[in-house]
Amino acid sequence: MIRPMKVLPADASDDEILEVCREWVDLVAAGRFADAIDLLHVPSRYDASQHWTTGSLQTYIGNYGSWEPLTDGRVVRITPLRTARIPVDRPNFRPHADVVRLAGDRAAGSVELDLPLDGDWSDLTAQFEFEPVGGGIGLSLYDLHVL
């Protein structure tokens, strides 16, 4: 089932914004890439190269935030947030989920959310942007990058 873009209330809290980001992660973890893409807003200022497709999203995630395959041939997958573990080799790692709002417009800003890959928290981070859309707030996937 394809879902429509989610529009939050204009006064959405940080927790409400993070909940949509986490919903996106759950959809990707379930292999529902089209639904994950449809959940999000695509700002008119994004050029064609910034429009995610199911194929581009699968490729970029599978290659650990790169267009180039991993040198060891692995393909990684986002896994559910609720089952993510702290990596054994990084016992002090703490995943972050940060909402930053623009000073002049609380209905606009960005989110950085660490992603679990293959069961463990990773340093692959989803960067979302949010902005006013149709009387509410829409979220877009700006980038996936390793921090």
Phi and psi in degrees as GROMACS dihedral restraints (atoms count N, CA, C in turn):
[ dihedral_restraints ]
;  ai    aj    ak    al  type     phi  dphi    fc
    3     4     5     6     1   -79.6    20    10
    4     5     6     7     1   133.1    20    10
    6     7     8     9     1  -106.0    20    10
    7     8     9    10     1   148.4    20    10
    9    10    11    12     1   -75.9    20    10
   10    11    12    13     1   160.7    20    10
   12    13    14    15     1   -54.2    20    10
   13    14    15    16     1   137.6    20    10
   15    16    17    18     1   -86.8    20    10
   16    17    18    19     1   127.7    20    10
   18    19    20    21     1  -116.4    20    10
   19    20    21    22     1   121.2    20    10
   21    22    23    24     1   -87.8    20    10
   22    23    24    25     1   160.2    20    10
   24    25    26    27     1   -60.3    20    10
   25    26    27    28     1   151.3    20    10
   27    28    29    30     1   -59.6    20    10
   28    29    30    31     1   -25.5    20    10
   30    31    32    33     1  -103.1    20    10
   31    32    33    34     1    27.1    20    10
   33    34    35    36     1   -55.9    20    10
   34    35    36    37     1   141.1    20    10
   36    37    38    39     1   -79.1    20    10
   37    38    39    40     1   166.8    20    10
   39    40    41    42     1   -56.9    20    10
   40    41    42    43     1   -41.4    20    10
   42    43    44    45     1   -63.1    20    10
   43    44    45    46     1   -39.4    20    10
   45    46    47    48     1   -66.0    20    10
   46    47    48    49     1   -39.2    20    10
   48    49    50    51     1   -66.3    20    10
   49    50    51    52     1   -45.4    20    10
   51    52    53    54     1   -62.2    20    10
   52    53    54    55     1   -33.9    20    10
   54    55    56    57     1   -62.3    20    10
   55    56    57    58     1   -39.3    20    10
   57    58    59    60     1   -67.2    20    10
   58    59    60    61     1   -41.0    20    10
   60    61    62    63     1   -60.7    20    10
   61    62    63    64     1   -42.2    20    10
   63    64    65    66     1   -68.3    20    10
   64    65    66    67     1   -34.8    20    10
   66    67    68    69     1   -62.0    20    10
   67    68    69    70     1   -41.2    20    10
   69    70    71    72     1   -59.4    20    10
   70    71    72    73     1   -45.8    20    10
   72    73    74    75     1   -59.7    20    10
   73    74    75    76     1   -45.0    20    10
   75    76    77    78     1   -61.7    20    10
   76    77    78    79     1   -39.7    20    10
   78    79    80    81     1   -64.3    20    10
   79    80    81    82     1   -44.7    20    10
   81    82    83    84     1   -63.8    20    10
   82    83    84    85     1   -43.0    20    10
   84    85    86    87     1   -60.5    20    10
   85    86    87    88     1   -32.2    20    10
   87    88    89    90     1   -82.4    20    10
   88    89    90    91     1     0.9    20    10
   90    91    92    93     1    77.8    20    10
   91    92    93    94     1    14.9    20    10
   93    94    95    96     1   -96.3    20    10
   94    95    96    97     1    64.2    20    10
   96    97    98    99     1   -62.9    20    10
   97    98    99   100     1   -41.0    20    10
   99   100   101   102     1   -63.4    20    10
  100   101   102   103     1   -42.7    20    10
  102   103   104   105     1   -64.4    20    10
  103   104   105   106     1   -38.7    20    10
  105   106   107   108     1   -62.4    20    10
  106   107   108   109     1   -42.0    20    10
  108   109   110   111     1   -67.7    20    10
  109   110   111   112     1   -42.6    20    10
  111   112   113   114     1   -67.1    20    10
  112   113   114   115     1   -22.8    20    10
  114   115   116   117     1   -65.5    20    10
  115   116   117   118     1   -25.7    20    10
  117   118   119   120     1  -101.3    20    10
  118   119   120   121     1   156.6    20    10
  120   121   122   123     1   -86.5    20    10
  121   122   123   124     1   145.0    20    10
  123   124   125   126     1  -115.9    20    10
  124   125   126   127     1   106.5    20    10
  126   127   128   129     1   -60.2    20    10
  127   128   129   130     1   145.7    20    10
  129   130   131   132     1   -64.5    20    10
  130   131   132   133     1   -21.9    20    10
  132   133   134   135     1   -77.0    20    10
  133   134   135   136     1   -12.7    20    10
  135   136   137   138     1   -73.9    20    10
  136   137   138   139     1   132.5    20    10
  138   139   140   141     1   -83.9    20    10
  139   140   141   142     1   175.1    20    10
  141   142   143   144     1   -56.3    20    10
  142   143   144   145     1   -32.4    20    10
  144   145   146   147     1   -69.4    20    10
  145   146   147   148     1   -14.7    20    10
  147   148   149   150     1   -99.1    20    10
  148   149   150   151     1     7.3    20    10
  150   151   152   153     1   -93.6    20    10
  151   152   153   154     1   112.7    20    10
  153   154   155   156     1   -74.4    20    10
  154   155   156   157     1   140.6    20    10
  156   157   158   159     1  -116.4    20    10
  157   158   159   160     1   169.0    20    10
  159   160   161   162     1   -59.9    20    10
  160   161   162   163     1   -41.4    20    10
  162   163   164   165     1   -66.7    20    10
  163   164   165   166     1   -44.2    20    10
  165   166   167   168     1   -68.0    20    10
  166   167   168   169     1   -36.7    20    10
  168   169   170   171     1   -66.5    20    10
  169   170   171   172     1   -46.0    20    10
  171   172   173   174     1   -60.2    20    10
  172   173   174   175     1   -45.3    20    10
  174   175   176   177     1   -62.8    20    10
  175   176   177   178     1   -49.3    20    10
  177   178   179   180     1   -65.9    20    10
  178   179   180   181     1   -40.2    20    10
  180   181   182   183     1   -68.7    20    10
  181   182   183   184     1   -47.7    20    10
  183   184   185   186     1   -58.0    20    10
  184   185   186   187     1   -29.2    20    10
  186   187   188   189     1   -96.0    20    10
  187   188   189   190     1    18.3    20    10
  189   190   191   192     1    59.3    20    10
  190   191   192   193     1    48.9    20    10
  192   193   194   195     1    78.0    20    10
  193   194   195   196     1    35.1    20    10
  195   196   197   198     1  -147.1    20    10
  196   197   198   199     1   156.2    20    10
  198   199   200   201     1   -82.0    20    10
  199   200   201   202     1   -18.6    20    10
  201   202   203   204     1   -91.9    20    10
  202   203   204   205     1   137.9    20    10
  204   205   206   207     1   -60.8    20    10
  205   206   207   208     1   153.7    20    10
  207   208   209   210     1   -65.1    20    10
  208   209   210   211     1   143.6    20    10
  210   211   212   213     1   -64.3    20    10
  211   212   213   214     1   -26.2    20    10
  213   214   215   216     1   -88.5    20    10
  214   215   216   217     1     2.8    20    10
  216   217   218   219     1    83.5    20    10
  217   218   219   220     1    -3.9    20    10
  219   220   221   222     1   -66.8    20    10
  220   221   222   223     1   152.9    20    10
  222   223   224   225     1  -125.9    20    10
  223   224   225   226     1   119.9    20    10
  225   226   227   228     1   -92.8    20    10
  226   227   228   229     1   159.2    20    10
  228   229   230   231     1  -132.6    20    10
  229   230   231   232     1   142.1    20    10
  231   232   233   234     1   -70.7    20    10
  232   233   234   235     1   136.0    20    10
  234   235   236   237     1  -119.0    20    10
  235   236   237   238     1   165.7    20    10
  237   238   239   240     1   -58.7    20    10
  238   239   240   241     1   140.2    20    10
  240   241   242   243     1   -59.5    20    10
  241   242   243   244     1   -41.1    20    10
  243   244   245   246     1   -66.7    20    10
  244   245   246   247     1   -18.5    20    10
  246   247   248   249     1  -108.5    20    10
  247   248   249   250     1     3.3    20    10
  249   250   251   252     1   -67.9    20    10
  250   251   252   253     1   140.6    20    10
  252   253   254   255     1  -112.9    20    10
  253   254   255   256     1   155.0    20    10
  255   256   257   258     1   -70.7    20    10
  256   257   258   259     1   132.5    20    10
  258   259   260   261     1   -61.0    20    10
  259   260   261   262     1   136.7    20    10
  261   262   263   264     1   -58.6    20    10
  262   263   264   265     1   -38.6    20    10
  264   265   266   267     1   -81.8    20    10
  265   266   267   268     1    -1.5    20    10
  267   268   269   270     1  -139.6    20    10
  268   269   270   271     1    68.7    20    10
  270   271   272   273     1   -64.0    20    10
  271   272   273   274     1   -18.3    20    10
  273   274   275   276     1   -93.8    20    10
  274   275   276   277     1     1.0    20    10
  276   277   278   279     1   -65.7    20    10
  277   278   279   280     1   132.7    20    10
  279   280   281   282     1  -128.1    20    10
  280   281   282   283     1   119.2    20    10
  282   283   284   285     1   -63.6    20    10
  283   284   285   286     1   147.6    20    10
  285   286   287   288     1  -121.3    20    10
  286   287   288   289     1   153.6    20    10
  288   289   290   291     1  -141.5    20    10
  289   290   291   292     1   101.0    20    10
  291   292   293   294     1  -116.7    20    10
  292   293   294   295     1   131.4    20    10
  294   295   296   297     1  -108.0    20    10
  295   296   297   298     1   128.0    20    10
  297   298   299   300     1  -122.1    20    10
  298   299   300   301     1   126.2    20    10
  300   301   302   303     1  -105.4    20    10
  301   302   303   304     1   146.1    20    10
  303   304   305   306     1   -68.7    20    10
  304   305   306   307     1   139.8    20    10
  306   307   308   309     1   -59.8    20    10
  307   308   309   310     1   -39.5    20    10
  309   310   311   312     1   -89.2    20    10
  310   311   312   313     1    -6.0    20    10
  312   313   314   315     1  -153.8    20    10
  313   314   315   316     1    98.1    20    10
  315   316   317   318     1   -65.4    20    10
  316   317   318   319     1   -12.6    20    10
  318   319   320   321     1   -89.8    20    10
  319   320   321   322     1    10.8    20    10
  321   322   323   324     1  -137.1    20    10
  322   323   324   325     1   146.0    20    10
  324   325   326   327     1   164.7    20    10
  325   326   327   328     1  -151.4    20    10
  327   328   329   330     1  -146.6    20    10
  328   329   330   331     1   164.9    20    10
  330   331   332   333     1  -135.3    20    10
  331   332   333   334     1   136.3    20    10
  333   334   335   336     1  -117.2    20    10
  334   335   336   337     1   127.4    20    10
  336   337   338   339     1  -134.5    20    10
  337   338   339   340     1   117.4    20    10
  339   340   341   342     1   -66.0    20    10
  340   341   342   343     1   148.1    20    10
  342   343   344   345     1  -115.7    20    10
  343   344   345   346     1   141.2    20    10
  345   346   347   348     1   -85.5    20    10
  346   347   348   349     1   132.2    20    10
  348   349   350   351     1  -121.0    20    10
  349   350   351   352     1   130.6    20    10
  351   352   353   354     1    50.2    20    10
  352   353   354   355     1    36.9    20    10
  354   355   356   357     1    95.4    20    10
  355   356   357   358     1   -17.9    20    10
  357   358   359   360     1  -113.6    20    10
  358   359   360   361     1   147.6    20    10
  360   361   362   363     1   -60.9    20    10
  361   362   363   364     1   143.1    20    10
  363   364   365   366     1  -128.3    20    10
  364   365   366   367     1   177.4    20    10
  366   367   368   369     1   -97.9    20    10
  367   368   369   370     1    14.1    20    10
  369   370   371   372     1   -80.1    20    10
  370   371   372   373     1   124.8    20    10
  372   373   374   375     1  -120.5    20    10
  373   374   375   376     1   134.0    20    10
  375   376   377   378     1   -89.6    20    10
  376   377   378   379     1   130.8    20    10
  378   379   380   381     1  -111.7    20    10
  379   380   381   382     1   115.6    20    10
  381   382   383   384     1  -104.5    20    10
  382   383   384   385     1   152.7    20    10
  384   385   386   387     1  -118.0    20    10
  385   386   387   388     1   151.9    20    10
  387   388   389   390     1  -135.6    20    10
  388   389   390   391     1   150.8    20    10
  390   391   392   393     1  -157.6    20    10
  391   392   393   394     1   163.7    20    10
  393   394   395   396     1   -62.0    20    10
  394   395   396   397     1   132.8    20    10
  396   397   398   399     1  -144.1    20    10
  397   398   399   400     1   121.3    20    10
  399   400   401   402     1    49.1    20    10
  400   401   402   403     1    44.4    20    10
  402   403   404   405     1    81.4    20    10
  403   404   405   406     1     2.0    20    10
  405   406   407   408     1  -135.6    20    10
  406   407   408   409     1  -151.7    20    10
  408   409   410   411     1  -123.8    20    10
  409   410   411   412     1   130.5    20    10
  411   412   413   414     1  -112.6    20    10
  412   413   414   415     1   145.1    20    10
  414   415   416   417     1  -108.5    20    10
  415   416   417   418     1   141.9    20    10
  417   418   419   420     1  -127.0    20    10
  418   419   420   421     1   151.3    20    10
  420   421   422   423     1   -89.6    20    10
  421   422   423   424     1   108.8    20    10
  423   424   425   426     1   -82.4    20    10
  424   425   426   427     1   -43.6    20    10
  426   427   428   429     1  -163.9    20    10
  427   428   429   430     1   160.5    20    10
  429   430   431   432     1  -124.0    20    10
  430   431   432   433     1   124.1    20    10
  432   433   434   435     1  -148.9    20    10
  433   434   435   436     1   158.2    20    10
  435   436   437   438     1   -91.1    20    10
  436   437   438   439     1   125.3    20    10
